[in-house]
Amino acid sequence: MLDQYIVKDGKKMRYGYTTGSCAAAAAKAAAIMALEGQPIKRVQIDTPKGWNLELTIETWEIAEHRALCTIKKDGGDDPDNTHGMLIGASVEITDQPEILLKGGIGVGTVTKPGLQIPPGEPAINPVPRAMIQKEVSSVLPKGKGAVVTIFAPEGEAVAQKTFNPRLGIIGGISILGTTGIVEPMSEEAFKESLAIELKMAVQDGLDQVILVPGNHGRDLAYACYGISKDKVIKTSNFVGFMLEKCVEYGVRKVLMIGHIGKFVKLAAGIFHTHSKVADARIEILAGNLALLGAPQSLITELFDCVTTEAALSLIEDNGYESVYEILCDKAEEKSAQHVYNQLEVGVIMFSMDKRILGVGKKGKKMLEAFKYA
């Protein structure tokens, strides 16, 4: 366990370490045991962040000139799907002064171009590869080399809960990490994974995509419009970031489908939709209802609503459903402005019961094209 902490939002949160650090530590430990013929309990490695790690060996096996061992992944207070799983390495000492890196059971294989690793190679990213090479080299005698096979016994099952299947990485997890350290609640890492999925879709030939905040939008795109799921990319709360990535990757058209509680914010030019960043849902609804001539009594009652869903009931009970398409049109306009009109953007908003509330003017024009593209 890594005894390093950060304070975020007033909470003390513990750092963890990456699958890349685990793989490097397991490889170094296995190399030491293969050379010495004796087990060790702990192993030290450096990380690109500049922190030294001392990690515990969970299991090991030793034979003549070879050994294998495992390290338990610890995500700290930012646990992901790989938290707590075993990452291992098998090392065979050779007389060839080079280190050959392979992927074993539970480590995925890259099958599509566009990632940092070419197709056909094990999904071990460049920084972990360099860490493994460095740590194993540091213990090898002069003139000796090694065949290093990284494995993850639970990797194939865990990979089904990650982006890997959609990225064309089959058979297991990826060995990741750029610093060797997991920062708790790392927003940047999450954004990077979303951008990678978008990039892969574009490399598969798509120049028009569906962006959705989460699973509800994805399911609705398919159920209501028959839109192929391979065109649907998640944004989470990072709508502006993903629109910018669409421009960067050459996408021409974007149709966004989301719950009104998130997308009402787009109508006011708010493109990070997490409530802790900006929660102006009721204010935006109120302003647009006022422009439609809604009475002050309705506006006052609206501010008593604690959820967007409650506001919808109030709006519909008073016959102001036309505000939904107005909000969609404004969200389309603001979204295009956010990327300097380099994208054509359509917007669809729905309620929690997956009822379509409104479709913007551009969204209506784009729907047929997305169905049959």
C-alpha positions in Angstrom: 0.0 0.0 0.0 1.3 3.4 -1.0 1.3 5.8 2.0 1.0 9.1 0.0 -2.1 11.3 0.1 -3.7 14.3 -1.6 -6.5 16.5 -0.3 -9.3 17.1 -2.8 -12.6 18.8 -2.0 -11.6 18.7 1.6 -11.1 14.9 1.7 -7.8 13.1 2.3 -7.3 10.6 -0.6 -4.6 8.0 -1.0 -2.5 7.6 -4.2 -2.2 4.2 -5.8 0.0 2.6 -8.4 -0.6 1.6 -12.0 -0.8 -1.8 -13.8 2.5 -0.6 -15.4 4.2 -0.3 -12.1 2.9 -3.7 -11.0 4.2 -5.3 -14.3 7.6 -3.6 -13.9 7.9 -4.7 -10.2 6.8 -8.3 -11.0 9.3 -8.5 -13.9 12.2 -7.2 -11.7 11.3 -9.5 -8.8 11.0 -12.6 -11.2 14.3 -11.7 -12.8 16.0 -11.6 -9.3 14.5 -14.9 -8.3 15.4 -16.6 -11.6 19.0 -15.4 -11.1 19.3 -16.2 -7.4 17.1 -19.3 -7.2 15.5 -17.9 -4.0 12.2 -16.1 -3.3 12.1 -12.5 -2.2 9.2 -10.9 -0.3 9.4 -7.3 -1.6 10.9 -5.4 -4.5 11.7 -1.8 -5.2 11.2 0.1 -8.4 11.5 3.7 -9.6 8.5 5.5 -11.3 8.5 8.2 -13.9 6.8 10.5 -11.3 10.0 10.3 -9.3 8.6 8.2 -6.5 10.2 5.0 -5.4 7.8 2.1 -4.7 8.4 -1.0 -2.5 5.8 -3.6 -3.5 5.0 -6.9 -1.9 5.3 -10.2 -3.8 1.9 -12.0 -3.6 2.8 -15.4 -5.2 5.9 -16.9 -6.8 7.3 -20.0 -8.5 11.0 -20.7 -9.2 12.6 -23.1 -11.6 16.1 -23.3 -13.2 16.9 -20.0 -14.9 13.3 -18.9 -14.7 10.7 -17.6 -12.2 7.4 -16.0 -12.1 5.6 -13.8 -9.5 2.6 -11.6 -9.0 1.9 -8.1 -7.5 -1.5 -6.9 -6.4 -2.7 -3.7 -8.2 -3.7 -0.9 -5.8 -5.6 2.0 -7.2 -5.6 3.9 -3.9 -8.8 6.0 -3.5 -9.3 6.0 -7.2 -10.1 2.3 -7.7 -10.9 1.2 -11.2 -11.8 -2.2 -12.6 -8.2 -3.4 -12.2 -8.1 -2.5 -8.5 -7.1 -5.5 -6.4 -6.3 -7.8 -9.3 -3.0 -9.7 -9.7 -0.5 -8.5 -12.3 2.4 -11.0 -12.9 5.6 -11.6 -14.9 7.4 -14.7 -15.9 11.1 -14.3 -16.6 13.5 -16.6 -18.4 17.1 -15.7 -18.3 18.9 -16.1 -21.6 22.4 -15.8 -23.0 21.3 -13.2 -25.6 21.9 -9.7 -24.2 18.4 -8.4 -24.9 15.1 -8.2 -23.2 12.2 -9.7 -25.2 8.7 -8.6 -23.9 5.6 -10.7 -24.5 2.0 -10.7 -23.4 0.6 -13.7 -21.5 -2.8 -14.8 -20.3 -5.1 -11.9 -19.4 -3.1 -9.2 -21.3 -4.9 -8.0 -24.3 -3.7 -7.9 -27.9 -4.1 -4.8 -30.0 -6.0 -5.6 -33.2 -6.7 -2.1 -34.6 -4.5 0.8 -35.6 -4.6 4.2 -33.8 -3.4 3.2 -30.4 0.1 3.8 -29.0 0.9 0.1 -29.7 0.7 -1.3 -33.3 -1.7 -4.2 -34.1 -0.5 -7.6 -33.2 1.4 -6.5 -30.2 0.4 -7.0 -26.5 -1.4 -4.1 -25.0 1.5 -2.9 -22.9 1.8 0.9 -23.4 5.2 2.6 -24.1 5.9 3.9 -20.5 5.3 0.5 -18.8 7.4 -1.1 -21.5 10.2 1.3 -20.7 9.8 0.7 -17.0 10.0 -3.1 -17.5 13.1 -2.8 -19.6 14.8 -0.5 -17.1 14.0 -2.6 -14.0 14.9 -5.9 -15.5 18.1 -4.5 -17.1 19.2 -3.2 -13.7 19.5 -6.7 -12.2 20.8 -8.7 -15.2 24.5 -9.7 -15.3 26.6 -8.4 -18.2 26.0 -10.5 -21.3 22.7 -11.9 -20.1 19.2 -11.2 -21.4 15.6 -12.2 -20.6 12.3 -13.2 -22.0 9.7 -11.4 -20.0 6.0 -12.4 -20.2 3.5 -10.2 -18.5 0.2 -11.8 -17.4 -3.0 -11.1 -15.5 -4.9 -14.2 -14.3 -8.2 -12.3 -14.1 -7.5 -10.0 -17.1 -9.9 -11.5 -19.6 -12.9 -11.2 -17.3 -11.9 -7.7 -16.0 -11.4 -6.4 -19.6 -15.1 -6.8 -20.3 -15.7 -4.0 -17.9 -13.3 -1.6 -19.6 -13.1 0.2 -23.0 -10.8 -2.5 -24.4 -13.4 -4.5 -26.4 -14.5 -1.3 -28.2 -10.9 -0.3 -28.8 -10.2 -3.6 -30.6 -8.0 -4.9 -27.7 -8.9 -8.5 -27.3 -8.2 -11.2 -24.7 -7.5 -9.1 -21.7 -6.6 -5.8 -20.0 -4.1 -3.2 -21.0 -0.9 -2.5 -19.0 -1.1 1.3 -18.6 0.3 4.3 -16.8 2.4 7.4 -17.7 3.7 8.2 -14.3 3.5 4.8 -12.6 1.3 6.4 -10.0 -2.5 6.6 -9.8 -3.7 10.0 -8.7 -7.1 9.7 -6.9 -10.1 10.9 -8.8 -8.0 11.6 -11.9 -10.2 13.5 -14.3 -7.5 13.8 -16.9 -7.1 10.0 -17.2 -10.8 9.6 -17.7 -10.9 12.2 -20.4 -8.0 10.6 -22.1 -9.8 7.2 -22.2 -12.9 8.9 -23.8 -10.8 10.6 -26.4 -9.1 7.3 -27.3 -12.5 5.7 -28.0 -13.5 8.6 -30.2 -10.2 8.5 -32.1 -10.7 4.7 -32.7 -14.2 5.3 -34.1 -12.8 7.9 -36.5 -10.0 5.6 -37.6 -12.7 3.0 -38.4 -14.0 5.5 -41.0 -16.6 7.5 -39.1 -16.8 11.2 -39.8 -20.2 11.7 -38.0 -20.8 10.4 -34.5 -23.3 10.3 -31.7 -22.1 11.8 -28.4 -24.0 10.8 -25.2 -23.1 11.5 -21.5 -23.9 8.0 -20.5 -25.7 4.7 -21.0 -29.2 6.2 -21.1 -28.4 8.2 -24.2 -26.7 5.3 -25.8 -29.6 3.0 -25.2 -32.1 5.6 -26.4 -30.1 6.2 -29.6 -30.5 2.6 -30.5 -34.1 2.0 -29.2 -35.7 5.1 -30.6 -33.7 5.8 -33.7 -32.1 2.5 -34.6 -28.7 4.1 -34.7 -25.8 1.7 -34.8 -24.1 1.5 -31.4 -20.6 1.7 -33.0 -21.4 5.3 -33.8 -22.2 6.2 -30.1 -19.4 7.6 -28.0 -19.6 8.6 -24.4 -18.6 12.1 -23.1 -19.4 11.8 -19.4 -19.5 15.4 -18.2 -16.8 16.6 -20.6 -19.0 17.7 -23.5 -16.8 20.7 -24.5 -13.7 18.6 -24.4 -15.2 15.9 -26.6 -16.5 18.5 -29.1 -13.0 19.9 -29.3 -11.6 16.4 -29.9 -14.2 15.8 -32.7 -12.7 18.8 -34.5 -9.2 17.6 -33.9 -9.9 14.2 -35.3 -11.8 15.4 -38.4 -15.4 14.6 -37.5 -17.9 16.6 -39.6 -21.2 16.1 -37.8 -22.1 15.4 -34.2 -25.6 14.4 -32.9 -25.7 14.7 -29.1 -28.4 12.9 -27.1 -28.7 13.5 -23.4 -30.9 14.0 -20.4 -32.2 17.6 -20.1 -30.7 17.8 -16.6 -27.2 17.8 -18.3 -28.0 19.3 -21.7 -30.0 22.3 -20.5 -26.6 23.6 -19.4 -25.4 23.6 -23.0 -28.1 26.1 -23.9 -26.3 28.6 -21.7 -22.8 27.7 -22.9 -21.8 25.5 -20.0 -19.8 22.6 -21.4 -18.5 20.8 -18.3 -21.9 19.5 -17.0 -20.9 18.2 -13.5 -23.1 20.0 -11.0 -20.0 20.9 -8.9 -18.7 22.9 -11.8 -22.0 24.7 -12.8 -25.5 23.9 -11.6 -27.7 26.5 -13.3 -30.4 24.2 -14.5 -33.4 25.9 -12.9 -32.1 29.4 -13.7 -31.7 28.4 -17.4 -35.2 26.9 -17.5 -36.6 29.9 -15.7 -35.0 32.5 -18.1 -36.3 30.7 -21.2 -39.8 30.3 -19.8 -39.8 34.0 -18.9 -39.0 34.7 -22.6 -42.0 32.7 -23.5 -44.2 34.9 -21.3 -44.5 32.5 -18.4 -46.1 34.2 -15.3 -44.0 35.2 -12.3 -45.9 32.7 -10.2 -44.8 29.8 -12.4 -41.2 31.1 -12.3 -41.3 31.3 -8.5 -42.7 27.8 -8.2 -40.0 26.5 -10.6 -37.3 27.7 -8.1 -38.9 25.4 -5.5 -38.1 22.4 -7.7 -35.1 20.4 -6.4 -34.7 18.3 -9.6 -35.1 18.8 -13.3 -37.6 16.1 -13.4 -39.8 18.0 -11.0 -39.4 21.1 -13.1 -40.6 19.1 -16.2 -43.9 18.2 -14.5 -44.5 21.9 -13.6 -43.6 23.0 -17.2 -46.0 20.5 -18.8 -48.8 21.1 -16.3 -48.8 24.7 -17.4 -48.5 24.0 -21.2 -45.0 25.3 -21.8 -43.5 22.2 -23.5 -42.4 24.4 -26.4 -39.4 25.5 -24.2 -37.8 22.1 -24.9 -37.1 22.7 -28.6 -36.0 26.2 -27.9 -33.4 24.8 -25.4 -32.3 22.3 -28.0 -31.9 25.0 -30.7 -29.9 27.1 -28.3 -27.7 24.1 -27.2 -27.0 23.4 -30.9 -26.0 27.1 -31.5 -23.8 27.3 -28.4 -22.1 23.9 -29.1 -21.2 25.0 -32.6 -19.9 28.3 -31.2 -17.8 26.5 -28.7 -15.8 24.9 -31.5 -15.9 28.1 -33.7 -18.5 26.6 -36.0 -16.1 23.8 -37.2 -18.8 21.2 -36.5 -22.4 20.7 -37.4 -24.1 19.9 -34.1 -27.5 18.5 -33.5 -29.1 18.1 -30.0 -31.8 15.8 -28.6 -33.0 16.0 -25.0 -34.9 13.4 -23.1 -36.4 12.8 -19.7 -35.5 10.2 -17.1 -38.3 7.9 -18.3 -36.5 8.1 -21.8 -39.2 10.2 -23.3 -38.0 12.5 -26.1 -38.6 16.1 -25.0 -37.1 18.0 -27.8 -35.1 17.8 -31.0 -33.2 20.8 -32.3 -33.6 22.0 -35.9 -30.2 20.6 -36.9 -30.9 17.4 -35.0 -34.0 16.8 -37.0 -32.1 17.2 -40.2 -29.3 14.9 -39.0 -31.4 12.0 -37.7 -32.1 10.4 -41.1 -28.5 10.7 -42.2 -27.3 9.0 -39.0 -29.8 6.2 -39.4 -28.6 5.1 -42.8 -25.0 6.3 -42.8 
